[in-house]
Amino acid sequence: MSLDWDNLETPEQAFWRKLEPVVLGNLMEVLDKEVEKSSFGNRRNF
């Protein structure tokens, strides 16, 4: 069994790849709460 050097993932890349869905999920949750709190008419810029 040989290593595929072209597609080798560093620990840092693996960390971010695993973290990404969590971050995106939390971001969507925060955005949903913001939208519920304020109507679209007087929505603040982030």
PyMOL commands that set and color helices and strands:
alter all, ss='L'
color gray80, all
select helices_A, chain A and resi 5-7+11-37
alter helices_A, ss='H'
color red, helices_A
deselect
rebuild
show_as cartoon
